[in-house]
Amino acid sequence: MHFPLPWQIVLILLVILVIFGASKLPEFGRGLGEGIRNFKKALSGEVEEEKKNKEQA
């Protein structure tokens, strides 16, 4: 499988910076991180346990 070279990654990041602007990147990163955390929680089953705990309380 072909992995992108470092200069290709830099080019992609520059295009993203131009499209979204510097002010939107922190929001995008925060949302992406939150989505990844929620996905990991769902895989481990923690979300279901949290719902059960909230229902019992």
Secondary structure as a PSIPRED ss2 file (coil, helix, strand):
# PSIPRED VFORMAT (PSIPRED V4.0)

   1 M C   1.000  0.000  0.000
   2 H C   1.000  0.000  0.000
   3 F C   1.000  0.000  0.000
   4 P C   1.000  0.000  0.000
   5 L C   1.000  0.000  0.000
   6 P H   0.000  1.000  0.000
   7 W H   0.000  1.000  0.000
   8 Q H   0.000  1.000  0.000
   9 I H   0.000  1.000  0.000
  10 V H   0.000  1.000  0.000
  11 L H   0.000  1.000  0.000
  12 I H   0.000  1.000  0.000
  13 L H   0.000  1.000  0.000
  14 L H   0.000  1.000  0.000
  15 V H   0.000  1.000  0.000
  16 I H   0.000  1.000  0.000
  17 L H   0.000  1.000  0.000
  18 V H   0.000  1.000  0.000
  19 I H   0.000  1.000  0.000
  20 F H   0.000  1.000  0.000
  21 G C   1.000  0.000  0.000
  22 A C   1.000  0.000  0.000
  23 S C   1.000  0.000  0.000
  24 K C   1.000  0.000  0.000
  25 L H   0.000  1.000  0.000
  26 P H   0.000  1.000  0.000
  27 E H   0.000  1.000  0.000
  28 F H   0.000  1.000  0.000
  29 G H   0.000  1.000  0.000
  30 R H   0.000  1.000  0.000
  31 G H   0.000  1.000  0.000
  32 L H   0.000  1.000  0.000
  33 G H   0.000  1.000  0.000
  34 E H   0.000  1.000  0.000
  35 G H   0.000  1.000  0.000
  36 I H   0.000  1.000  0.000
  37 R H   0.000  1.000  0.000
  38 N H   0.000  1.000  0.000
  39 F H   0.000  1.000  0.000
  40 K H   0.000  1.000  0.000
  41 K H   0.000  1.000  0.000
  42 A H   0.000  1.000  0.000
  43 L H   0.000  1.000  0.000
  44 S H   0.000  1.000  0.000
  45 G C   1.000  0.000  0.000
  46 E H   0.000  1.000  0.000
  47 V H   0.000  1.000  0.000
  48 E H   0.000  1.000  0.000
  49 E H   0.000  1.000  0.000
  50 E H   0.000  1.000  0.000
  51 K H   0.000  1.000  0.000
  52 K H   0.000  1.000  0.000
  53 N H   0.000  1.000  0.000
  54 K H   0.000  1.000  0.000
  55 E H   0.000  1.000  0.000
  56 Q H   0.000  1.000  0.000
  57 A C   1.000  0.000  0.000
